[in-house]
Amino acid sequence: MTHPNIILFITDQQRYDTIGGLGFPVMQTPNLDRFIREGVTFDNCYCTAPSCVPSRASFFKNSPLDWYARTIPVLMFFLDALS
């Protein structure tokens, strides 16, 4: 049995209402609109973290310990930079 090829597109800092193909015609997002027409969209999902690096790190494994191991150093770096 062959497995399907899956490509996951993740955009940074983008709200649901900033994509024309999801019902917001004032926005012009032709490339994302084509993905919506020809692919699959998830309209009932959540973000694991409000910033992009920890959120993307959560895709590596399904283990909360792995997520923390990858994100805490990044968060600490940014916290140190802000202080």
PDB file with one MODEL, atoms N, CA, C and O in Angstrom:
MODEL        1
ATOM      1  N   MET A   1       0.840  -1.183   0.000  1.00  0.00           N
ATOM      2  CA  MET A   1       0.000   0.000   0.000  1.00  0.00           C
ATOM      3  C   MET A   1       0.883   1.244   0.000  1.00  0.00           C
ATOM      4  O   MET A   1       1.807   1.348   0.807  1.00  0.00           O
ATOM      5  N   THR A   2       0.613   2.165  -0.876  1.00  0.00           N
ATOM      6  CA  THR A   2       1.399   3.396  -0.918  1.00  0.00           C
ATOM      7  C   THR A   2       0.777   4.436  -0.006  1.00  0.00           C
ATOM      8  O   THR A   2      -0.439   4.480   0.183  1.00  0.00           O
ATOM      9  N   HIS A   3       1.615   5.249   0.540  1.00  0.00           N
ATOM     10  CA  HIS A   3       1.162   6.322   1.425  1.00  0.00           C
ATOM     11  C   HIS A   3       1.075   7.623   0.633  1.00  0.00           C
ATOM     12  O   HIS A   3       1.875   7.850  -0.276  1.00  0.00           O
ATOM     13  N   PRO A   4       0.112   8.476   0.970  1.00  0.00           N
ATOM     14  CA  PRO A   4      -0.007   9.749   0.241  1.00  0.00           C
ATOM     15  C   PRO A   4       1.122  10.707   0.617  1.00  0.00           C
ATOM     16  O   PRO A   4       1.655  10.658   1.726  1.00  0.00           O
ATOM     17  N   ASN A   5       1.465  11.551  -0.302  1.00  0.00           N
ATOM     18  CA  ASN A   5       2.407  12.632  -0.005  1.00  0.00           C
ATOM     19  C   ASN A   5       1.623  13.776   0.612  1.00  0.00           C
ATOM     20  O   ASN A   5       0.628  14.230   0.048  1.00  0.00           O
ATOM     21  N   ILE A   6       2.068  14.236   1.761  1.00  0.00           N
ATOM     22  CA  ILE A   6       1.378  15.314   2.460  1.00  0.00           C
ATOM     23  C   ILE A   6       2.344  16.477   2.635  1.00  0.00           C
ATOM     24  O   ILE A   6       3.454  16.310   3.139  1.00  0.00           O
ATOM     25  N   ILE A   7       1.911  17.644   2.216  1.00  0.00           N
ATOM     26  CA  ILE A   7       2.682  18.866   2.408  1.00  0.00           C
ATOM     27  C   ILE A   7       1.857  19.782   3.301  1.00  0.00           C
ATOM     28  O   ILE A   7       0.701  20.084   3.001  1.00  0.00           O
ATOM     29  N   LEU A   8       2.448  20.213   4.378  1.00  0.00           N
ATOM     30  CA  LEU A   8       1.762  21.071   5.332  1.00  0.00           C
ATOM     31  C   LEU A   8       2.320  22.487   5.213  1.00  0.00           C
ATOM     32  O   LEU A   8       3.508  22.714   5.443  1.00  0.00           O
ATOM     33  N   PHE A   9       1.465  23.429   4.856  1.00  0.00           N
ATOM     34  CA  PHE A   9       1.866  24.831   4.761  1.00  0.00           C
ATOM     35  C   PHE A   9       1.450  25.546   6.032  1.00  0.00           C
ATOM     36  O   PHE A   9       0.293  25.478   6.447  1.00  0.00           O
ATOM     37  N   ILE A  10       2.392  26.222   6.639  1.00  0.00           N
ATOM     38  CA  ILE A  10       2.113  26.973   7.853  1.00  0.00           C
ATOM     39  C   ILE A  10       2.556  28.416   7.607  1.00  0.00           C
ATOM     40  O   ILE A  10       3.724  28.670   7.313  1.00  0.00           O
ATOM     41  N   THR A  11       1.641  29.335   7.725  1.00  0.00           N
ATOM     42  CA  THR A  11       1.998  30.743   7.562  1.00  0.00           C
ATOM     43  C   THR A  11       2.176  31.386   8.932  1.00  0.00           C
ATOM     44  O   THR A  11       1.504  31.018   9.895  1.00  0.00           O
ATOM     45  N   ASP A  12       3.078  32.341   9.006  1.00  0.00           N
ATOM     46  CA  ASP A  12       3.353  33.025  10.276  1.00  0.00           C
ATOM     47  C   ASP A  12       2.411  34.198  10.487  1.00  0.00           C
ATOM     48  O   ASP A  12       2.099  34.939   9.554  1.00  0.00           O
ATOM     49  N   GLN A  13       1.969  34.353  11.707  1.00  0.00           N
ATOM     50  CA  GLN A  13       1.224  35.530  12.131  1.00  0.00           C
ATOM     51  C   GLN A  13       0.025  35.824  11.235  1.00  0.00           C
ATOM     52  O   GLN A  13      -0.229  36.975  10.878  1.00  0.00           O
ATOM     53  N   GLN A  14      -0.701  34.782  10.878  1.00  0.00           N
ATOM     54  CA  GLN A  14      -1.834  34.984   9.974  1.00  0.00           C
ATOM     55  C   GLN A  14      -3.120  34.528  10.638  1.00  0.00           C
ATOM     56  O   GLN A  14      -3.249  33.381  11.067  1.00  0.00           O
ATOM     57  N   ARG A  15      -4.059  35.445  10.711  1.00  0.00           N
ATOM     58  CA  ARG A  15      -5.366  35.120  11.271  1.00  0.00           C
ATOM     59  C   ARG A  15      -6.244  34.496  10.207  1.00  0.00           C
ATOM     60  O   ARG A  15      -5.996  34.637   9.009  1.00  0.00           O
ATOM     61  N   TYR A  16      -7.263  33.812  10.662  1.00  0.00           N
ATOM     62  CA  TYR A  16      -8.229  33.154   9.777  1.00  0.00           C
ATOM     63  C   TYR A  16      -8.888  34.141   8.818  1.00  0.00           C
ATOM     64  O   TYR A  16      -9.140  33.817   7.658  1.00  0.00           O
ATOM     65  N   ASP A  17      -9.163  35.339   9.307  1.00  0.00           N
ATOM     66  CA  ASP A  17      -9.888  36.319   8.489  1.00  0.00           C
ATOM     67  C   ASP A  17      -8.981  37.138   7.575  1.00  0.00           C
ATOM     68  O   ASP A  17      -9.382  38.198   7.095  1.00  0.00           O
ATOM     69  N   THR A  18      -7.768  36.658   7.331  1.00  0.00           N
ATOM     70  CA  THR A  18      -6.879  37.357   6.388  1.00  0.00           C
ATOM     71  C   THR A  18      -6.628  36.532   5.130  1.00  0.00           C
ATOM     72  O   THR A  18      -5.642  36.742   4.423  1.00  0.00           O
ATOM     73  N   ILE A  19      -7.533  35.588   4.859  1.00  0.00           N
ATOM     74  CA  ILE A  19      -7.405  34.731   3.683  1.00  0.00           C
ATOM     75  C   ILE A  19      -8.699  34.820   2.879  1.00  0.00           C
ATOM     76  O   ILE A  19      -9.773  34.466   3.365  1.00  0.00           O
ATOM     77  N   GLY A  20      -8.577  35.299   1.643  1.00  0.00           N
ATOM     78  CA  GLY A  20      -9.754  35.506   0.803  1.00  0.00           C
ATOM     79  C   GLY A  20     -10.550  34.240   0.564  1.00  0.00           C
ATOM     80  O   GLY A  20     -11.780  34.275   0.603  1.00  0.00           O
ATOM     81  N   GLY A  21      -9.882  33.121   0.319  1.00  0.00           N
ATOM     82  CA  GLY A  21     -10.562  31.864   0.004  1.00  0.00           C
ATOM     83  C   GLY A  21     -11.343  31.271   1.153  1.00  0.00           C
ATOM     84  O   GLY A  21     -12.103  30.324   0.951  1.00  0.00           O
ATOM     85  N   LEU A  22     -11.181  31.797   2.346  1.00  0.00           N
ATOM     86  CA  LEU A  22     -11.934  31.302   3.498  1.00  0.00           C
ATOM     87  C   LEU A  22     -13.159  32.166   3.786  1.00  0.00           C
ATOM     88  O   LEU A  22     -13.780  32.051   4.843  1.00  0.00           O
ATOM     89  N   GLY A  23     -13.497  33.035   2.828  1.00  0.00           N
ATOM     90  CA  GLY A  23     -14.724  33.806   2.971  1.00  0.00           C
ATOM     91  C   GLY A  23     -14.525  35.273   3.287  1.00  0.00           C
ATOM     92  O   GLY A  23     -15.457  35.940   3.736  1.00  0.00           O
ATOM     93  N   PHE A  24     -13.331  35.785   3.061  1.00  0.00           N
ATOM     94  CA  PHE A  24     -13.050  37.197   3.328  1.00  0.00           C
ATOM     95  C   PHE A  24     -12.564  37.844   2.036  1.00  0.00           C
ATOM     96  O   PHE A  24     -11.357  37.978   1.832  1.00  0.00           O
ATOM     97  N   PRO A  25     -13.488  38.248   1.157  1.00  0.00           N
ATOM     98  CA  PRO A  25     -13.138  38.689  -0.190  1.00  0.00           C
ATOM     99  C   PRO A  25     -12.319  39.965  -0.258  1.00  0.00           C
ATOM    100  O   PRO A  25     -11.721  40.244  -1.297  1.00  0.00           O
ATOM    101  N   VAL A  26     -12.270  40.746   0.803  1.00  0.00           N
ATOM    102  CA  VAL A  26     -11.482  41.974   0.753  1.00  0.00           C
ATOM    103  C   VAL A  26      -9.977  41.656   0.702  1.00  0.00           C
ATOM    104  O   VAL A  26      -9.180  42.489   0.270  1.00  0.00           O
ATOM    105  N   MET A  27      -9.598  40.458   1.144  1.00  0.00           N
ATOM    106  CA  MET A  27      -8.196  40.054   1.122  1.00  0.00           C
ATOM    107  C   MET A  27      -7.861  39.424  -0.220  1.00  0.00           C
ATOM    108  O   MET A  27      -8.661  38.667  -0.770  1.00  0.00           O
ATOM    109  N   GLN A  28      -6.690  39.730  -0.744  1.00  0.00           N
ATOM    110  CA  GLN A  28      -6.243  39.161  -2.010  1.00  0.00           C
ATOM    111  C   GLN A  28      -5.108  38.180  -1.721  1.00  0.00           C
ATOM    112  O   GLN A  28      -3.956  38.578  -1.546  1.00  0.00           O
ATOM    113  N   THR A  29      -5.449  36.902  -1.675  1.00  0.00           N
ATOM    114  CA  THR A  29      -4.471  35.849  -1.396  1.00  0.00           C
ATOM    115  C   THR A  29      -4.623  34.743  -2.442  1.00  0.00           C
ATOM    116  O   THR A  29      -5.073  33.643  -2.120  1.00  0.00           O
ATOM    117  N   PRO A  30      -4.251  35.029  -3.691  1.00  0.00           N
ATOM    118  CA  PRO A  30      -4.521  34.065  -4.771  1.00  0.00           C
ATOM    119  C   PRO A  30      -3.819  32.725  -4.589  1.00  0.00           C
ATOM    120  O   PRO A  30      -4.400  31.690  -4.915  1.00  0.00           O
ATOM    121  N   ASN A  31      -2.605  32.709  -4.086  1.00  0.00           N
ATOM    122  CA  ASN A  31      -1.900  31.434  -3.931  1.00  0.00           C
ATOM    123  C   ASN A  31      -2.524  30.586  -2.832  1.00  0.00           C
ATOM    124  O   ASN A  31      -2.721  29.384  -3.009  1.00  0.00           O
ATOM    125  N   LEU A  32      -2.834  31.202  -1.702  1.00  0.00           N
ATOM    126  CA  LEU A  32      -3.497  30.456  -0.632  1.00  0.00           C
ATOM    127  C   LEU A  32      -4.899  30.025  -1.062  1.00  0.00           C
ATOM    128  O   LEU A  32      -5.354  28.939  -0.704  1.00  0.00           O
ATOM    129  N   ASP A  33      -5.571  30.864  -1.819  1.00  0.00           N
ATOM    130  CA  ASP A  33      -6.913  30.519  -2.304  1.00  0.00           C
ATOM    131  C   ASP A  33      -6.865  29.267  -3.194  1.00  0.00           C
ATOM    132  O   ASP A  33      -7.768  28.431  -3.145  1.00  0.00           O
ATOM    133  N   ARG A  34      -5.821  29.148  -3.994  1.00  0.00           N
ATOM    134  CA  ARG A  34      -5.692  27.964  -4.850  1.00  0.00           C
ATOM    135  C   ARG A  34      -5.458  26.715  -4.005  1.00  0.00           C
ATOM    136  O   ARG A  34      -6.034  25.663  -4.284  1.00  0.00           O
ATOM    137  N   PHE A  35      -4.620  26.822  -2.977  1.00  0.00           N
ATOM    138  CA  PHE A  35      -4.435  25.678  -2.073  1.00  0.00           C
ATOM    139  C   PHE A  35      -5.756  25.267  -1.450  1.00  0.00           C
ATOM    140  O   PHE A  35      -6.029  24.076  -1.297  1.00  0.00           O
ATOM    141  N   ILE A  36      -6.569  26.233  -1.093  1.00  0.00           N
ATOM    142  CA  ILE A  36      -7.868  25.942  -0.480  1.00  0.00           C
ATOM    143  C   ILE A  36      -8.779  25.224  -1.472  1.00  0.00           C
ATOM    144  O   ILE A  36      -9.448  24.253  -1.116  1.00  0.00           O
ATOM    145  N   ARG A  37      -8.802  25.700  -2.711  1.00  0.00           N
ATOM    146  CA  ARG A  37      -9.658  25.079  -3.731  1.00  0.00           C
ATOM    147  C   ARG A  37      -9.216  23.655  -4.064  1.00  0.00           C
ATOM    148  O   ARG A  37     -10.056  22.777  -4.263  1.00  0.00           O
ATOM    149  N   GLU A  38      -7.910  23.422  -4.124  1.00  0.00           N
ATOM    150  CA  GLU A  38      -7.396  22.138  -4.608  1.00  0.00           C
ATOM    151  C   GLU A  38      -6.953  21.192  -3.498  1.00  0.00           C
ATOM    152  O   GLU A  38      -6.581  20.052  -3.776  1.00  0.00           O
ATOM    153  N   GLY A  39      -6.985  21.639  -2.261  1.00  0.00           N
ATOM    154  CA  GLY A  39      -6.493  20.802  -1.182  1.00  0.00           C
ATOM    155  C   GLY A  39      -7.474  20.691  -0.036  1.00  0.00           C
ATOM    156  O   GLY A  39      -8.688  20.659  -0.236  1.00  0.00           O
ATOM    157  N   VAL A  40      -6.942  20.634   1.145  1.00  0.00           N
ATOM    158  CA  VAL A  40      -7.729  20.476   2.364  1.00  0.00           C
ATOM    159  C   VAL A  40      -7.395  21.624   3.299  1.00  0.00           C
ATOM    160  O   VAL A  40      -6.233  22.010   3.425  1.00  0.00           O
ATOM    161  N   THR A  41      -8.394  22.161   3.943  1.00  0.00           N
ATOM    162  CA  THR A  41      -8.164  23.190   4.962  1.00  0.00           C
ATOM    163  C   THR A  41      -8.721  22.706   6.290  1.00  0.00           C
ATOM    164  O   THR A  41      -9.651  21.901   6.338  1.00  0.00           O
ATOM    165  N   PHE A  42      -8.139  23.210   7.359  1.00  0.00           N
ATOM    166  CA  PHE A  42      -8.597  22.873   8.698  1.00  0.00           C
ATOM    167  C   PHE A  42      -9.214  24.127   9.301  1.00  0.00           C
ATOM    168  O   PHE A  42      -8.528  25.129   9.505  1.00  0.00           O
ATOM    169  N   ASP A  43     -10.490  24.070   9.581  1.00  0.00           N
ATOM    170  CA  ASP A  43     -11.162  25.249  10.118  1.00  0.00           C
ATOM    171  C   ASP A  43     -11.515  25.106  11.595  1.00  0.00           C
ATOM    172  O   ASP A  43     -12.215  25.950  12.154  1.00  0.00           O
ATOM    173  N   ASN A  44     -11.037  24.052  12.215  1.00  0.00           N
ATOM    174  CA  ASN A  44     -11.284  23.863  13.637  1.00  0.00           C
ATOM    175  C   ASN A  44      -9.994  23.339  14.279  1.00  0.00           C
ATOM    176  O   ASN A  44      -9.910  22.172  14.662  1.00  0.00           O
ATOM    177  N   CYS A  45      -9.013  24.200  14.388  1.00  0.00           N
ATOM    178  CA  CYS A  45      -7.734  23.797  14.949  1.00  0.00           C
ATOM    179  C   CYS A  45      -7.234  24.891  15.885  1.00  0.00           C
ATOM    180  O   CYS A  45      -7.833  25.963  15.969  1.00  0.00           O
ATOM    181  N   TYR A  46      -6.160  24.626  16.575  1.00  0.00           N
ATOM    182  CA  TYR A  46      -5.629  25.594  17.522  1.00  0.00           C
ATOM    183  C   TYR A  46      -4.117  25.655  17.407  1.00  0.00           C
ATOM    184  O   TYR A  46      -3.487  24.787  16.803  1.00  0.00           O
ATOM    185  N   CYS A  47      -3.569  26.658  17.976  1.00  0.00           N
ATOM    186  CA  CYS A  47      -2.127  26.886  17.965  1.00  0.00           C
ATOM    187  C   CYS A  47      -1.555  26.491  19.328  1.00  0.00           C
ATOM    188  O   CYS A  47      -2.101  26.863  20.366  1.00  0.00           O
ATOM    189  N   THR A  48      -0.470  25.747  19.320  1.00  0.00           N
ATOM    190  CA  THR A  48       0.112  25.288  20.579  1.00  0.00           C
ATOM    191  C   THR A  48       0.871  26.381  21.312  1.00  0.00           C
ATOM    192  O   THR A  48       1.072  26.291  22.524  1.00  0.00           O
ATOM    193  N   ALA A  49       1.290  27.401  20.598  1.00  0.00           N
ATOM    194  CA  ALA A  49       2.041  28.496  21.207  1.00  0.00           C
ATOM    195  C   ALA A  49       1.829  29.749  20.367  1.00  0.00           C
ATOM    196  O   ALA A  49       1.636  29.641  19.156  1.00  0.00           O
ATOM    197  N   PRO A  50       1.859  30.932  20.970  1.00  0.00           N
ATOM    198  CA  PRO A  50       1.577  32.150  20.217  1.00  0.00           C
ATOM    199  C   PRO A  50       2.707  32.618  19.305  1.00  0.00           C
ATOM    200  O   PRO A  50       2.488  33.507  18.482  1.00  0.00           O
ATOM    201  N   SER A  51       3.893  32.058  19.421  1.00  0.00           N
ATOM    202  CA  SER A  51       4.991  32.467  18.538  1.00  0.00           C
ATOM    203  C   SER A  51       5.368  31.302  17.622  1.00  0.00           C
ATOM    204  O   SER A  51       5.091  30.145  17.936  1.00  0.00           O
ATOM    205  N   CYS A  52       5.997  31.612  16.497  1.00  0.00           N
ATOM    206  CA  CYS A  52       6.156  30.606  15.446  1.00  0.00           C
ATOM    207  C   CYS A  52       7.110  29.472  15.809  1.00  0.00           C
ATOM    208  O   CYS A  52       6.801  28.320  15.505  1.00  0.00           O
ATOM    209  N   VAL A  53       8.248  29.736  16.441  1.00  0.00           N
ATOM    210  CA  VAL A  53       9.219  28.676  16.705  1.00  0.00           C
ATOM    211  C   VAL A  53       8.652  27.610  17.636  1.00  0.00           C
ATOM    212  O   VAL A  53       8.722  26.432  17.287  1.00  0.00           O
ATOM    213  N   PRO A  54       8.098  27.948  18.795  1.00  0.00           N
ATOM    214  CA  PRO A  54       7.526  26.893  19.638  1.00  0.00           C
ATOM    215  C   PRO A  54       6.349  26.184  18.981  1.00  0.00           C
ATOM    216  O   PRO A  54       6.166  24.981  19.168  1.00  0.00           O
ATOM    217  N   SER A  55       5.558  26.915  18.220  1.00  0.00           N
ATOM    218  CA  SER A  55       4.421  26.298  17.559  1.00  0.00           C
ATOM    219  C   SER A  55       4.883  25.262  16.539  1.00  0.00           C
ATOM    220  O   SER A  55       4.320  24.169  16.466  1.00  0.00           O
ATOM    221  N   ARG A  56       5.889  25.594  15.761  1.00  0.00           N
ATOM    222  CA  ARG A  56       6.402  24.643  14.774  1.00  0.00           C
ATOM    223  C   ARG A  56       7.124  23.488  15.439  1.00  0.00           C
ATOM    224  O   ARG A  56       7.068  22.362  14.945  1.00  0.00           O
ATOM    225  N   ALA A  57       7.798  23.742  16.545  1.00  0.00           N
ATOM    226  CA  ALA A  57       8.491  22.665  17.252  1.00  0.00           C
ATOM    227  C   ALA A  57       7.517  21.611  17.742  1.00  0.00           C
ATOM    228  O   ALA A  57       7.898  20.452  17.900  1.00  0.00           O
ATOM    229  N   SER A  58       6.281  21.981  17.985  1.00  0.00           N
ATOM    230  CA  SER A  58       5.296  21.023  18.466  1.00  0.00           C
ATOM    231  C   SER A  58       4.970  19.963  17.416  1.00  0.00           C
ATOM    232  O   SER A  58       4.386  18.935  17.759  1.00  0.00           O
ATOM    233  N   PHE A  59       5.326  20.177  16.157  1.00  0.00           N
ATOM    234  CA  PHE A  59       5.088  19.183  15.123  1.00  0.00           C
ATOM    235  C   PHE A  59       6.132  18.073  15.118  1.00  0.00           C
ATOM    236  O   PHE A  59       5.903  17.026  14.513  1.00  0.00           O
ATOM    237  N   PHE A  60       7.266  18.272  15.773  1.00  0.00           N
ATOM    238  CA  PHE A  60       8.339  17.285  15.709  1.00  0.00           C
ATOM    239  C   PHE A  60       7.939  15.937  16.287  1.00  0.00           C
ATOM    240  O   PHE A  60       8.164  14.898  15.667  1.00  0.00           O
ATOM    241  N   LYS A  61       7.359  15.956  17.449  1.00  0.00           N
ATOM    242  CA  LYS A  61       6.919  14.716  18.085  1.00  0.00           C
ATOM    243  C   LYS A  61       5.627  14.981  18.838  1.00  0.00           C
ATOM    244  O   LYS A  61       5.238  16.127  19.067  1.00  0.00           O
ATOM    245  N   ASN A  62       4.991  13.920  19.206  1.00  0.00           N
ATOM    246  CA  ASN A  62       3.730  14.046  19.917  1.00  0.00           C
ATOM    247  C   ASN A  62       3.938  14.036  21.426  1.00  0.00           C
ATOM    248  O   ASN A  62       2.988  13.849  22.186  1.00  0.00           O
ATOM    249  N   SER A  63       5.166  14.235  21.856  1.00  0.00           N
ATOM    250  CA  SER A  63       5.476  14.177  23.279  1.00  0.00           C
ATOM    251  C   SER A  63       5.602  15.578  23.857  1.00  0.00           C
ATOM    252  O   SER A  63       6.367  16.389  23.335  1.00  0.00           O
ATOM    253  N   PRO A  64       4.869  15.882  24.925  1.00  0.00           N
ATOM    254  CA  PRO A  64       5.018  17.201  25.554  1.00  0.00           C
ATOM    255  C   PRO A  64       6.438  17.446  26.054  1.00  0.00           C
ATOM    256  O   PRO A  64       6.907  18.584  26.039  1.00  0.00           O
ATOM    257  N   LEU A  65       7.127  16.402  26.493  1.00  0.00           N
ATOM    258  CA  LEU A  65       8.500  16.576  26.976  1.00  0.00           C
ATOM    259  C   LEU A  65       9.418  17.011  25.848  1.00  0.00           C
ATOM    260  O   LEU A  65      10.285  17.863  26.046  1.00  0.00           O
ATOM    261  N   ASP A  66       9.237  16.437  24.672  1.00  0.00           N
ATOM    262  CA  ASP A  66      10.047  16.837  23.529  1.00  0.00           C
ATOM    263  C   ASP A  66       9.734  18.276  23.134  1.00  0.00           C
ATOM    264  O   ASP A  66      10.635  19.040  22.786  1.00  0.00           O
ATOM    265  N   TRP A  67       8.456  18.643  23.189  1.00  0.00           N
ATOM    266  CA  TRP A  67       8.072  20.006  22.860  1.00  0.00           C
ATOM    267  C   TRP A  67       8.762  20.996  23.799  1.00  0.00           C
ATOM    268  O   TRP A  67       9.325  21.994  23.349  1.00  0.00           O
ATOM    269  N   TYR A  68       8.718  20.719  25.096  1.00  0.00           N
ATOM    270  CA  TYR A  68       9.358  21.617  26.061  1.00  0.00           C
ATOM    271  C   TYR A  68      10.860  21.656  25.868  1.00  0.00           C
ATOM    272  O   TYR A  68      11.469  22.720  25.980  1.00  0.00           O
ATOM    273  N   ALA A  69      11.469  20.515  25.581  1.00  0.00           N
ATOM    274  CA  ALA A  69      12.920  20.471  25.398  1.00  0.00           C
ATOM    275  C   ALA A  69      13.353  21.332  24.214  1.00  0.00           C
ATOM    276  O   ALA A  69      14.443  21.905  24.233  1.00  0.00           O
ATOM    277  N   ARG A  70      12.519  21.429  23.195  1.00  0.00           N
ATOM    278  CA  ARG A  70      12.876  22.216  22.019  1.00  0.00           C
ATOM    279  C   ARG A  70      12.507  23.693  22.156  1.00  0.00           C
ATOM    280  O   ARG A  70      13.163  24.548  21.560  1.00  0.00           O
ATOM    281  N   THR A  71      11.490  23.996  22.915  1.00  0.00           N
ATOM    282  CA  THR A  71      11.005  25.377  22.940  1.00  0.00           C
ATOM    283  C   THR A  71      11.526  26.206  24.107  1.00  0.00           C
ATOM    284  O   THR A  71      11.705  27.415  23.958  1.00  0.00           O
ATOM    285  N   ILE A  72      11.773  25.604  25.250  1.00  0.00           N
ATOM    286  CA  ILE A  72      12.210  26.382  26.407  1.00  0.00           C
ATOM    287  C   ILE A  72      13.509  27.135  26.131  1.00  0.00           C
ATOM    288  O   ILE A  72      13.594  28.311  26.484  1.00  0.00           O
ATOM    289  N   PRO A  73      14.534  26.519  25.515  1.00  0.00           N
ATOM    290  CA  PRO A  73      15.748  27.304  25.224  1.00  0.00           C
ATOM    291  C   PRO A  73      15.483  28.496  24.306  1.00  0.00           C
ATOM    292  O   PRO A  73      16.075  29.560  24.485  1.00  0.00           O
ATOM    293  N   VAL A  74      14.605  28.323  23.335  1.00  0.00           N
ATOM    294  CA  VAL A  74      14.279  29.424  22.425  1.00  0.00           C
ATOM    295  C   VAL A  74      13.561  30.536  23.180  1.00  0.00           C
ATOM    296  O   VAL A  74      13.883  31.713  23.017  1.00  0.00           O
ATOM    297  N   LEU A  75      12.598  30.166  23.998  1.00  0.00           N
ATOM    298  CA  LEU A  75      11.868  31.170  24.768  1.00  0.00           C
ATOM    299  C   LEU A  75      12.789  31.892  25.748  1.00  0.00           C
ATOM    300  O   LEU A  75      12.674  33.104  25.924  1.00  0.00           O
ATOM    301  N   MET A  76      13.692  31.168  26.379  1.00  0.00           N
ATOM    302  CA  MET A  76      14.624  31.792  27.323  1.00  0.00           C
ATOM    303  C   MET A  76      15.542  32.787  26.603  1.00  0.00           C
ATOM    304  O   MET A  76      15.864  33.846  27.141  1.00  0.00           O
ATOM    305  N   PHE A  77      15.960  32.433  25.382  1.00  0.00           N
ATOM    306  CA  PHE A  77      16.795  33.349  24.599  1.00  0.00           C
ATOM    307  C   PHE A  77      16.068  34.662  24.362  1.00  0.00           C
ATOM    308  O   PHE A  77      16.644  35.735  24.543  1.00  0.00           O
ATOM    309  N   PHE A  78      14.802  34.585  23.958  1.00  0.00           N
ATOM    310  CA  PHE A  78      14.049  35.793  23.670  1.00  0.00           C
ATOM    311  C   PHE A  78      13.750  36.589  24.947  1.00  0.00           C
ATOM    312  O   PHE A  78      13.758  37.820  24.934  1.00  0.00           O
ATOM    313  N   LEU A  79      13.494  35.892  26.024  1.00  0.00           N
ATOM    314  CA  LEU A  79      13.261  36.591  27.300  1.00  0.00           C
ATOM    315  C   LEU A  79      14.514  37.320  27.763  1.00  0.00           C
ATOM    316  O   LEU A  79      14.441  38.444  28.261  1.00  0.00           O
ATOM    317  N   ASP A  80      15.667  36.671  27.593  1.00  0.00           N
ATOM    318  CA  ASP A  80      16.933  37.328  27.953  1.00  0.00           C
ATOM    319  C   ASP A  80      17.186  38.542  27.062  1.00  0.00           C
ATOM    320  O   ASP A  80      17.675  39.569  27.534  1.00  0.00           O
ATOM    321  N   ALA A  81      16.854  38.427  25.784  1.00  0.00           N
ATOM    322  CA  ALA A  81      17.065  39.552  24.866  1.00  0.00           C
ATOM    323  C   ALA A  81      16.172  40.738  25.212  1.00  0.00           C
ATOM    324  O   ALA A  81      16.551  41.888  24.989  1.00  0.00           O
ATOM    325  N   LEU A  82      14.996  40.466  25.751  1.00  0.00           N
ATOM    326  CA  LEU A  82      14.076  41.555  26.095  1.00  0.00           C
ATOM    327  C   LEU A  82      14.452  42.260  27.380  1.00  0.00           C
ATOM    328  O   LEU A  82      14.073  43.412  27.589  1.00  0.00           O
ATOM    329  N   SER A  83      15.192  41.584  28.245  1.00  0.00           N
ATOM    330  CA  SER A  83      15.514  42.212  29.545  1.00  0.00           C
ATOM    331  C   SER A  83      16.792  43.019  29.501  1.00  0.00           C
ATOM    332  O   SER A  83      17.189  43.601  30.511  1.00  0.00           O
TER     333      SER A  83
ENDMDL
END
